[in-house]
Amino acid sequence: MLSPQLIDDASVIMVRQLLLHIEANKARMAEQAGLSLGDYKALEYISEFEILATGELARLLNLSPSGVSALVSRLEKAGFIERDRHPMDRRVVAIRPITATCHPILSAPQHEVSAALEKMAQRNPKQTLAMYDLLQSMLTQLKSTPAPWAEPKSS
């Protein structure tokens, strides 16, 4: 049985410390790609969800309709995304990533993590598999929980 202190420490590492380092890395990657941090984060969301309504993107990034419109126009003009009608509701504008231009920018941090994981796996393969199982389980749980941005706002 794991102690409450160990679980608390692990959650601090995962939620606060790891996320802060990830955000700092995103800022560096955005700068290297010649993008603002907001544009980089938008590309992450669009690439992860594959199709995203502009209203959903606005909620995720806490942007106004005009702010998200400007962001989408910049990314579309730069060749990162394409705009179309949402397949589920033709009244809604949806955005999709253009994989050929998004993938090289968004995969750079993954290569750094892959290298670190390879070193870890060489030292302790069982620990690496346990971490993988944990991350898969957490991701499955997050994906099965309704996203707050996808639900109607309460007045």
DOGU-138472 format. One record per residue: residue number from 1; chain; y, x, z of N, C-alpha, C, O in turn. Coordinates in Angstrom, 3 decimals, decimal comma, padded with zeros to 6 digits, always signed. Atoms other than C-alpha are relative to their C-alpha. Layout:
BEGIN
<r NUM 'A' <Y X Z> <Y X Z> <Y X Z> <Y X Z>>
...
***
This chain:
BEGIN
<r 1 'A' <-001,187 +000,844 +000,000> <+000,000 +000,000 +000,000> <+001,246 +000,885 +000,000> <+001,336 +001,839 +000,773>>
<r 2 'A' <-001,236 -000,772 +000,086> <+003,419 +001,343 -000,938> <+000,998 -000,480 +001,050> <+001,095 -001,672 +001,340>>
<r 3 'A' <-000,982 +000,359 -001,024> <+006,124 +001,441 +001,687> <+001,212 -000,670 -000,648> <+001,530 -000,403 -001,807>>
<r 4 'A' <-001,224 +000,631 +000,517> <+009,229 -000,729 +001,274> <+001,055 +001,052 -000,375> <+001,809 +000,855 -001,328>>
<r 5 'A' <-000,966 -001,062 +000,296> <+011,307 +002,489 +001,339> <-000,279 +000,637 -001,362> <+000,645 +000,894 -002,133>>
<r 6 'A' <+000,367 -000,579 +001,293> <+009,391 +003,955 -001,604> <+000,383 -000,946 -001,132> <+000,938 -000,514 -002,141>>
<r 7 'A' <-000,346 +000,988 +001,027> <+009,830 +000,753 -003,603> <+001,510 -000,081 -000,169> <+002,005 -000,157 -001,294>>
<r 8 'A' <-001,459 +000,025 +000,069> <+013,536 +000,663 -002,734> <+000,536 +001,244 -000,706> <+001,417 +001,140 -001,559>>
<r 9 'A' <-000,433 -001,245 +000,642> <+013,986 +004,314 -003,738> <-000,298 -000,026 -001,497> <+000,538 +000,382 -002,304>>
<r 10 'A' <+000,365 +000,074 +001,416> <+012,137 +003,735 -007,023> <+000,927 -000,950 -000,752> <+001,318 -000,666 -001,884>>
<r 11 'A' <-000,897 +000,945 +000,681> <+014,312 +000,727 -007,842> <+001,394 +000,587 -000,169> <+002,044 +000,335 -001,184>>
<r 12 'A' <-001,303 -000,671 +000,130> <+017,486 +002,763 -007,169> <-000,042 +000,986 -001,160> <+000,888 +001,046 -001,965>>
<r 13 'A' <+000,137 -000,962 +001,099> <+016,228 +005,484 -009,512> <+000,017 -000,727 -001,341> <+000,727 -000,322 -002,262>>
<r 14 'A' <+000,133 +000,699 +001,273> <+015,335 +002,991 -012,235> <+001,254 -000,780 -000,379> <+001,682 -000,752 -001,533>>
<r 15 'A' <-001,103 +000,895 +000,327> <+018,269 +000,633 -011,986> <+001,343 +000,711 -000,028> <+002,120 +000,519 -000,963>>
<r 16 'A' <-001,327 -000,607 -000,072> <+021,219 +002,746 -010,965> <+000,034 +001,366 -000,653> <+000,805 +001,583 -001,588>>
<r 17 'A' <-000,098 -001,374 +000,477> <+020,545 +006,397 -011,630> <-000,418 +000,135 -001,458> <+000,302 +000,738 -002,255>>
<r 18 'A' <+000,477 -000,113 +001,366> <+018,508 +006,098 -014,808> <+000,947 -000,694 -000,975> <+001,261 -000,154 -002,036>>
<r 19 'A' <-000,912 +000,714 +000,893> <+020,817 +003,496 -016,313> <+001,325 +000,723 -000,182> <+001,887 +000,708 -001,277>>
<r 20 'A' <-001,241 -000,762 +000,135> <+023,891 +005,611 -015,581> <-000,179 +001,172 -000,960> <+000,693 +001,440 -001,787>>
<r 21 'A' <+000,253 -001,116 +000,913> <+022,346 +008,587 -017,347> <-000,220 -000,499 -001,426> <+000,195 +000,152 -002,384>>
<r 22 'A' <+000,191 +000,585 +001,330> <+021,296 +006,373 -020,242> <+001,350 -000,362 -000,611> <+001,594 -000,086 -001,786>>
<r 23 'A' <-001,331 +000,366 +000,502> <+024,853 +005,030 -020,564> <+000,809 +001,231 -000,402> <+001,499 +001,221 -001,421>>
<r 24 'A' <-000,703 -001,242 +000,347> <+026,278 +008,561 -020,510> <-000,558 +000,561 -001,304> <+000,196 +001,057 -002,142>>
<r 25 'A' <+000,628 -000,483 +001,225> <+023,791 +009,528 -023,211> <+000,425 -000,850 -001,202> <+000,632 -000,328 -002,297>>
<r 26 'A' <-000,452 +000,878 +001,082> <+024,796 +006,488 -025,281> <+001,403 +000,392 -000,450> <+001,691 +000,410 -001,647>>
<r 27 'A' <-001,365 -000,408 +000,352> <+028,426 +007,598 -025,139> <-000,030 +001,260 -000,861> <+000,724 +001,379 -001,826>>
<r 28 'A' <+000,130 -001,249 +000,763> <+027,401 +011,033 -026,412> <-000,554 -000,294 -001,393> <-000,061 +000,245 -002,384>>
<r 29 'A' <+000,605 +000,322 +001,291> <+025,220 +009,565 -029,173> <+000,987 -000,761 -000,897> <+001,048 -000,520 -002,103>>
<r 30 'A' <-000,993 +000,745 +000,774> <+027,964 +007,146 -030,252> <+001,035 +000,960 -000,582> <+001,393 +000,861 -001,756>>
<r 31 'A' <-000,991 -000,982 +000,457> <+030,459 +010,003 -030,475> <-000,562 +000,844 -001,142> <+000,122 +001,080 -002,138>>
<r 32 'A' <+000,629 -000,799 +001,052> <+028,027 +012,097 -032,525> <-000,152 -000,792 -001,305> <-000,086 -000,225 -002,396>>
<r 33 'A' <+000,158 +000,854 +001,181> <+027,516 +009,149 -034,888> <+001,338 -000,456 -000,563> <+001,380 -001,103 -001,609>>
<r 34 'A' <-001,319 +000,426 +000,453> <+031,272 +008,596 -035,219> <+000,281 -001,465 +000,264> <+001,068 -002,093 -000,445>>
<r 35 'A' <-000,173 +001,410 -000,362> <+031,076 +005,172 -033,561> <+000,632 -000,115 +001,371> <+000,544 +000,799 +002,192>>
<r 36 'A' <-000,439 +000,286 -001,363> <+032,780 +003,646 -030,593> <-001,233 -000,379 +000,813> <-002,265 -000,746 +000,252>>
<r 37 'A' <+001,124 +000,375 -000,853> <+030,533 +002,982 -027,613> <-000,352 -001,477 -000,193> <-001,529 -001,837 -000,202>>
<r 38 'A' <+000,245 +001,426 +000,230> <+030,939 -000,764 -028,187> <-000,758 -000,265 -001,286> <-001,660 -001,102 -001,316>>
<r 39 'A' <+000,705 +000,158 +001,274> <+029,837 -000,476 -031,814> <-001,444 +000,491 +000,118> <-002,364 -000,121 -000,425>>
<r 40 'A' <+001,340 -000,547 -000,197> <+026,865 +001,674 -030,782> <-000,872 -000,999 +000,767> <-002,019 -001,245 +000,395>>
<r 41 'A' <+000,762 +000,979 -000,784> <+025,784 -000,874 -028,159> <-000,323 -001,242 -000,837> <-001,413 -001,803 -000,727>>
<r 42 'A' <+000,248 +001,149 +000,871> <+026,154 -003,684 -030,692> <-001,166 +000,292 -000,935> <-002,023 -000,566 -001,144>>
<r 43 'A' <+001,118 -000,378 +000,866> <+023,832 -001,810 -033,056> <-001,324 -000,018 +000,754> <-002,355 -000,406 +000,205>>
<r 44 'A' <+001,229 +000,041 -000,803> <+021,314 -001,445 -030,237> <-000,510 -001,435 +000,142> <-001,693 -001,704 -000,062>>
<r 45 'A' <+000,403 +001,401 -000,157> <+021,301 -005,192 -029,587> <-000,511 -000,569 -001,318> <-001,568 -001,198 -001,360>>
<r 46 'A' <+000,367 +000,558 +001,303> <+021,167 -006,099 -033,271> <-001,347 +000,557 -000,445> <-002,190 -000,182 -000,953>>
<r 47 'A' <+001,271 -000,613 +000,405> <+018,349 -003,641 -033,932> <-001,167 -000,486 +000,853> <-002,261 -000,719 +000,339>>
<r 48 'A' <+001,085 +000,434 -000,894> <+016,329 -004,712 -030,892> <-000,422 -001,438 -000,284> <-001,614 -001,743 -000,317>>
<r 49 'A' <+000,318 +001,417 +000,185> <+016,563 -008,449 -031,565> <-000,216 -000,369 -001,466> <-000,626 -001,491 -001,762>>
<r 50 'A' <+000,232 +000,117 +001,441> <+016,386 -008,008 -035,395> <+000,845 -001,046 -000,710> <+001,234 -000,837 -001,859>>
<r 51 'A' <-000,927 +000,990 +000,527> <+018,444 -011,132 -035,998> <+000,736 -000,574 +001,200> <+000,123 -000,976 +002,189>>
<r 52 'A' <-000,801 +000,411 -001,148> <+021,279 -012,148 -033,750> <+001,184 -000,812 -000,490> <+001,897 -000,393 -001,401>>
<r 53 'A' <-001,178 +000,800 +000,327> <+023,848 -014,911 -033,969> <+001,238 +000,719 +000,532> <+001,189 +001,368 +001,577>>
<r 54 'A' <-001,223 -000,688 -000,439> <+027,403 -013,624 -033,719> <+000,441 -000,480 +001,377> <+000,975 +000,308 +002,157>>
<r 55 'A' <-000,356 +000,521 -001,329> <+027,991 -015,883 -030,703> <-000,822 +000,644 +001,103> <-000,307 +000,920 +002,187>>
<r 56 'A' <+000,858 -000,669 -000,989> <+025,030 -014,331 -028,884> <+000,460 +001,435 +000,209> <+000,483 +001,921 +001,339>>
<r 57 'A' <-000,501 -001,368 -000,116> <+026,357 -010,848 -029,641> <+001,299 +000,025 +000,805> <+001,513 +000,922 +001,620>>
<r 58 'A' <-001,257 +000,077 -000,753> <+029,761 -011,870 -028,313> <-000,282 -000,137 +001,499> <+000,379 +000,503 +002,317>>
<r 59 'A' <+000,345 +000,164 -001,422> <+028,158 -013,001 -025,037> <-000,597 +001,272 +000,580> <-000,263 +001,660 +001,700>>
<r 60 'A' <+000,637 -001,223 -000,495> <+026,047 -009,856 -024,711> <+001,012 +001,112 +000,259> <+000,880 +001,876 +001,215>>
<r 61 'A' <-000,991 -001,071 -000,117> <+029,060 -007,593 -025,200> <+001,275 -000,446 +000,714> <+002,210 +000,336 +000,883>>
<r 62 'A' <-001,159 +000,566 -000,673> <+031,519 -009,878 -023,397> <+001,258 +000,130 -000,874> <+002,302 +000,603 -000,424>>
<r 63 'A' <-001,100 -000,059 +000,954> <+033,747 -010,116 -026,464> <+000,457 -001,398 -000,381> <-000,310 -002,358 -000,309>>
<r 64 'A' <-000,525 +001,260 +000,514> <+035,968 -012,874 -027,760> <-000,532 -000,209 -001,417> <-001,024 +000,735 -002,036>>
<r 65 'A' <+000,439 +000,230 +001,387> <+035,092 -014,534 -031,082> <+000,721 +000,914 -000,996> <+000,097 +001,413 -001,934>>
<r 66 'A' <-000,718 -000,884 +000,930> <+037,826 -012,512 -032,819> <-000,424 +001,458 +000,187> <-000,473 +002,220 -000,779>>
<r 67 'A' <+000,458 -001,364 -000,261> <+036,638 -009,304 -031,135> <-001,345 +000,280 -000,642> <-001,551 +001,343 -001,227>>
<r 68 'A' <+001,320 -000,206 +000,606> <+033,046 -009,779 -032,274> <+000,105 -000,075 -001,523> <-000,641 +000,601 -002,231>>
<r 69 'A' <-000,195 +000,083 +001,449> <+034,261 -010,748 -035,746> <+000,477 +001,336 -000,559> <+000,002 +001,780 -001,604>>
<r 70 'A' <-000,495 -001,313 +000,431> <+036,169 -007,460 -036,045> <-001,109 +001,045 +000,078> <-001,258 +001,869 -000,825>>
<r 71 'A' <+001,108 -000,947 -000,169> <+033,181 -005,505 -034,720> <-001,019 -000,173 -001,126> <-001,447 +000,810 -001,731>>
<r 72 'A' <+000,983 +000,277 +001,053> <+030,794 -007,186 -037,178> <+000,546 +000,454 -001,353> <-000,195 +001,019 -002,158>>
<r 73 'A' <-000,595 -000,440 +001,268> <+033,202 -006,528 -040,055> <-000,043 +001,520 -000,134> <-000,352 +002,037 -001,208>>
<r 74 'A' <+000,054 -001,474 +000,023> <+033,411 -002,816 -039,134> <-001,413 +000,488 -000,293> <-001,613 +001,360 -001,139>>
<r 75 'A' <+001,390 -000,437 +000,177> <+029,630 -002,457 -038,901> <-000,545 -000,369 -001,381> <-001,337 +000,369 -001,967>>
<r 76 'A' <+000,433 +000,416 +001,335> <+029,087 -004,387 -042,121> <+000,620 +000,913 -001,064> <-000,066 +001,345 -001,991>>
<r 77 'A' <-000,694 -000,876 +000,953> <+031,679 -002,312 -044,003> <-000,605 +001,406 +000,005> <-000,670 +002,059 -001,037>>
<r 78 'A' <+000,602 -001,330 -000,122> <+030,026 +000,893 -042,696> <-001,458 +000,024 -000,456> <-002,069 +001,091 -000,504>>
<r 79 'A' <+001,363 +000,053 +000,519> <+026,639 -000,299 -044,007> <-001,093 -000,028 +001,050> <-002,245 +000,284 +000,750>>
<r 80 'A' <+001,001 +000,056 -001,065> <+024,889 -000,756 -040,651> <-000,675 -001,356 +000,117> <-001,827 -001,445 +000,542>>
<r 81 'A' <+000,532 +001,354 -000,173> <+024,398 -004,526 -040,740> <+000,314 -000,836 -001,229> <+001,134 -000,470 -002,072>>
<r 82 'A' <-000,329 +000,992 +001,018> <+024,352 -007,499 -043,058> <+000,136 -001,357 +000,675> <-000,546 -001,662 +001,654>>
<r 83 'A' <-000,288 +001,329 -000,532> <+025,662 -010,974 -042,394> <-000,650 -001,043 -000,901> <-000,666 -000,916 -002,126>>
<r 84 'A' <+000,658 +001,068 +000,756> <+023,818 -014,120 -043,407> <+000,014 -001,247 +000,870> <+000,576 -001,236 +001,965>>
<r 85 'A' <+000,167 +001,220 -000,794> <+023,065 -017,633 -042,213> <-001,264 +000,130 +000,830> <-002,251 +000,707 +000,373>>
<r 86 'A' <+001,154 -000,058 -000,884> <+020,669 -017,976 -039,282> <-001,108 -000,872 -000,585> <-000,840 -002,000 -000,998>>
<r 87 'A' <+001,085 +000,792 +000,602> <+017,234 -019,144 -040,513> <-000,322 -001,283 +000,760> <-000,855 -002,226 +000,175>>
<r 88 'A' <+000,307 +001,189 -000,799> <+016,920 -021,665 -037,660> <+001,131 -001,032 -000,053> <+000,900 -002,223 +000,155>>
<r 89 'A' <-001,162 +000,887 +000,034> <+020,434 -023,121 -038,026> <+000,983 +000,568 -001,010> <+001,709 +001,515 -000,706>>
<r 90 'A' <-000,814 -000,526 +001,093> <+022,261 -022,587 -041,309> <+001,499 -000,039 +000,294> <+002,278 +000,586 -000,426>>
<r 91 'A' <-001,420 +000,040 -000,365> <+025,597 -023,379 -039,616> <+000,430 +001,262 +000,737> <+001,621 +001,557 +000,836>>
<r 92 'A' <-000,271 -001,166 -000,850> <+025,317 -020,207 -037,511> <-000,054 +001,280 -000,838> <-000,972 +001,489 -001,632>>
<r 93 'A' <+000,002 -001,309 +000,662> <+026,266 -016,774 -038,811> <-000,896 +000,936 +000,810> <-000,757 +001,061 +002,027>>
<r 94 'A' <+000,921 -000,936 -000,649> <+023,534 -014,254 -038,056> <+000,188 +001,384 -000,608> <+000,578 +001,535 -001,766>>
<r 95 'A' <-000,110 -001,380 +000,472> <+023,547 -010,506 -038,330> <-001,344 +000,685 +000,154> <-002,086 +000,447 +001,107>>
<r 96 'A' <+001,261 -000,748 +000,018> <+020,651 -008,211 -039,166> <+000,327 +001,481 -000,194> <+001,304 +001,833 -000,854>>
<r 97 'A' <-000,231 -001,437 +000,212> <+020,381 -004,439 -038,990> <-000,471 +000,423 -001,389> <-001,397 -000,163 -001,949>>
<r 98 'A' <+000,498 -000,673 +001,195> <+020,050 -002,338 -042,109> <-000,714 +001,239 +000,531> <-000,091 +002,234 +000,899>>
<r 99 'A' <+000,831 -001,007 -000,672> <+017,197 -000,187 -040,879> <+000,272 +001,417 -000,487> <+000,297 +002,351 +000,315>>
<r 100 'A' <-000,182 -001,349 +000,554> <+017,851 +002,750 -043,206> <+001,215 +000,705 +000,602> <+001,210 +001,928 +000,738>>
<r 101 'A' <-001,190 -000,639 -000,585> <+021,287 +003,346 -041,659> <-000,014 -000,035 +001,528> <+000,541 +000,859 +002,165>>
<r 102 'A' <+000,028 +000,107 -001,470> <+020,627 +002,199 -038,069> <-001,032 +000,931 +000,629> <-000,761 +001,562 +001,651>>
<r 103 'A' <+001,108 -000,738 -000,612> <+017,315 +003,952 -037,429> <+000,337 +001,457 +000,327> <+000,049 +001,904 +001,438>>
<r 104 'A' <-000,281 -001,405 -000,335> <+018,530 +007,568 -037,689> <+000,928 +000,164 +001,208> <+000,774 +001,101 +001,990>>
<r 105 'A' <-000,952 -000,087 -001,118> <+021,352 +006,922 -035,220> <-000,648 -000,424 +001,307> <-000,464 +000,229 +002,334>>
<r 106 'A' <+000,568 +000,545 -001,229> <+019,379 +004,866 -032,715> <-001,279 +000,703 +000,436> <-001,689 +000,563 +001,589>>
<r 107 'A' <+001,248 -000,659 -000,379> <+016,218 +006,973 -032,784> <+000,214 +001,374 +000,620> <-000,724 +001,935 +001,185>>
<r 108 'A' <-000,248 -001,339 -000,549> <+017,888 +010,246 -031,703> <-000,321 +000,090 +001,493> <-001,000 +001,035 +001,895>>
<r 109 'A' <+000,359 -000,091 -001,420> <+017,664 +009,486 -027,942> <-001,505 -000,116 +000,229> <-002,042 +000,480 +001,163>>
<r 110 'A' <+001,444 +000,171 -000,132> <+014,042 +008,437 -028,427> <-000,713 +001,335 -000,190> <-001,704 +001,610 +000,487>>
<r 111 'A' <+000,629 -001,307 +000,229> <+013,190 +011,900 -029,752> <+000,116 +000,886 +001,240> <-000,817 +001,614 +001,576>>
<r 112 'A' <-000,181 -000,789 -001,221> <+014,635 +013,510 -026,614> <-000,967 -000,454 +001,087> <-001,580 +000,373 +001,762>>
<r 113 'A' <+000,908 +000,541 -001,013> <+012,624 +011,213 -024,347> <-001,447 +000,313 -000,368> <-002,253 +000,635 +000,504>>
<r 114 'A' <+001,363 -000,321 +000,441> <+009,482 +011,753 -026,441> <-000,377 +001,437 +000,349> <-001,495 +001,701 +000,791>>
<r 115 'A' <+000,275 -001,406 -000,331> <+009,753 +015,508 -025,957> <-000,256 +000,163 +001,494> <-001,169 +000,884 +001,897>>
<r 116 'A' <+000,192 -000,079 -001,449> <+010,113 +015,077 -022,191> <-001,333 -000,621 +000,406> <-002,024 -000,091 +001,277>>
<r 117 'A' <+001,271 +000,654 -000,313> <+007,142 +012,679 -022,098> <-001,193 +000,849 -000,421> <-002,216 +000,866 +000,264>>
<r 118 'A' <+001,093 -000,878 +000,428> <+004,978 +015,104 -024,059> <-000,247 +001,095 +001,034> <-001,397 +001,409 +001,344>>
<r 119 'A' <+000,147 -001,027 -001,039> <+005,649 +017,803 -021,455> <-000,652 -000,600 +001,245> <-001,544 +000,000 +001,845>>
<r 120 'A' <+000,551 +000,668 -001,178> <+004,910 +015,335 -018,654> <-001,487 -000,316 -000,207> <-002,295 -000,148 +000,705>>
<r 121 'A' <+001,396 +000,359 +000,297> <+001,680 +014,205 -020,351> <-000,915 +001,220 +000,046> <-002,077 +001,112 +000,437>>
<r 122 'A' <+000,808 -001,216 -000,063> <+000,474 +017,794 -020,639> <-000,293 +000,383 +001,450> <-001,390 +000,840 +001,771>>
<r 123 'A' <+000,177 -000,350 -001,411> <+001,002 +018,335 -016,904> <-000,841 -001,021 +000,749> <-001,688 -000,659 +001,566>>
<r 124 'A' <+000,681 +001,040 -000,763> <-000,283 +014,996 -015,672> <-000,206 -001,243 -000,872> <+000,601 -002,170 -000,821>>
<r 125 'A' <+000,227 +001,139 +000,890> <-001,779 +012,587 -018,227> <-000,198 -001,325 +000,739> <+000,246 -002,366 +000,253>>
<r 126 'A' <+000,215 +001,250 -000,746> <-002,847 +010,029 -015,584> <+001,322 -000,595 +000,464> <+001,520 -001,809 +000,400>>
<r 127 'A' <-001,314 +000,467 -000,441> <+000,683 +009,816 -014,217> <+000,793 -000,570 -001,181> <+001,499 -001,567 -001,035>>
<r 128 'A' <-000,685 +000,484 +001,196> <+002,041 +009,390 -017,743> <-000,534 -001,366 -000,407> <+000,242 -002,254 -000,760>>
<r 129 'A' <+000,591 +001,303 +000,320> <-000,415 +006,543 -018,424> <+000,416 -001,072 +001,004> <+000,671 -002,215 +000,625>>
<r 130 'A' <-000,431 +000,960 -001,025> <+000,499 +004,875 -015,125> <+001,453 -000,417 -000,244> <+001,801 -001,589 -000,102>>
<r 131 'A' <-001,399 +000,319 +000,286> <+004,192 +005,106 -016,022> <+000,096 -000,906 -001,224> <+000,876 -001,858 -001,238>>
<r 132 'A' <+000,016 +000,831 +001,203> <+003,484 +003,665 -019,467> <-000,390 -001,438 +000,348> <+000,258 -002,386 -000,094>>
<r 133 'A' <+000,436 +001,336 -000,424> <+001,599 +000,736 -017,903> <+001,108 -000,733 +000,745> <+001,343 -001,919 +000,515>>
<r 134 'A' <-001,104 +000,601 -000,751> <+004,490 +000,116 -015,514> <+001,108 -000,465 -000,938> <+001,587 -001,593 -000,830>>
<r 135 'A' <-001,087 +000,347 +000,918> <+007,083 +000,165 -018,279> <-000,387 -001,174 -000,899> <+000,427 -002,065 -001,137>>
<r 136 'A' <+000,463 +001,111 +000,829> <+004,994 -002,126 -020,510> <+000,019 -001,310 +000,787> <+000,445 -002,346 +000,276>>
<r 137 'A' <+000,022 +001,185 -000,847> <+004,527 -004,561 -017,636> <+001,415 -000,521 +000,267> <+001,667 -001,724 +000,214>>
<r 138 'A' <-001,385 +000,399 -000,256> <+008,238 -004,557 -016,827> <+000,640 -000,606 -001,241> <+001,351 -001,606 -001,146>>
<r 139 'A' <-000,561 +000,521 +001,241> <+009,192 -005,088 -020,471> <-000,558 -001,379 -000,317> <+000,179 -002,268 -000,745>>
<r 140 'A' <+000,616 +001,308 +000,213> <+006,728 -007,954 -020,793> <+000,645 -001,043 +000,905> <+000,929 -002,160 +000,470>>
<r 141 'A' <-000,640 +000,916 -000,948> <+008,242 -009,548 -017,686> <+001,431 -000,320 -000,438> <+001,848 -001,478 -000,402>>
<r 142 'A' <-001,380 +000,233 +000,438> <+011,800 -009,083 -018,973> <+000,054 -000,891 -001,236> <+000,917 -001,763 -001,341>>
<r 143 'A' <+000,005 +000,803 +001,224> <+010,932 -010,559 -022,362> <-000,419 -001,438 +000,258> <-000,019 -002,342 -000,476>>
<r 144 'A' <+000,453 +001,359 -000,284> <+009,249 -013,579 -020,770> <+000,999 -000,783 +000,841> <+000,891 -002,003 +000,965>>
<r 145 'A' <-001,039 +000,657 -000,789> <+012,255 -014,321 -018,564> <+001,116 -000,430 -000,939> <+001,598 +000,386 -001,724>>
<r 146 'A' <-001,067 +000,439 +000,900> <+014,863 -016,448 -020,345> <+001,244 +000,883 +000,156> <+001,705 +001,162 +001,263>>
<r 147 'A' <-001,200 -000,846 -000,020> <+017,820 -014,300 -021,306> <+001,212 -000,847 +000,355> <+001,399 -001,923 -000,213>>
<r 148 'A' <-001,158 +000,795 -000,403> <+021,027 -015,470 -019,606> <+000,968 -000,250 -001,143> <+001,642 -001,280 -001,150>>
<r 149 'A' <-000,917 +000,191 +001,119> <+023,005 -015,005 -022,838> <-000,490 -001,033 -000,985> <+000,290 -001,531 -001,796>>
<r 150 'A' <+000,563 +000,958 +000,944> <+020,665 -017,330 -024,714> <+000,069 -001,427 +000,532> <-000,210 -002,376 -000,201>>
<r 151 'A' <-000,070 +001,333 -000,587> <+021,169 -020,247 -022,338> <+001,432 -000,500 +000,002> <+002,370 +000,294 +000,066>>
<r 152 'A' <-001,353 +000,554 -000,019> <+024,131 -022,624 -022,387> <+000,724 +000,350 +001,297> <+000,124 +000,393 +002,371>>
<r 153 'A' <-000,790 -000,293 -001,186> <+026,939 -021,733 -020,026> <+000,226 -001,282 +000,782> <+000,442 -002,348 +000,205>>
<r 154 'A' <-000,282 +001,164 -000,827> <+027,394 -024,062 -017,082> <+001,494 -000,065 +000,257> <+002,147 +000,966 +000,419>>
<r 155 'A' <-001,461 +000,174 -000,168> <+030,875 -025,480 -016,620> <+000,405 +000,081 +001,442> <+001,588 -000,044 +001,759>>
***
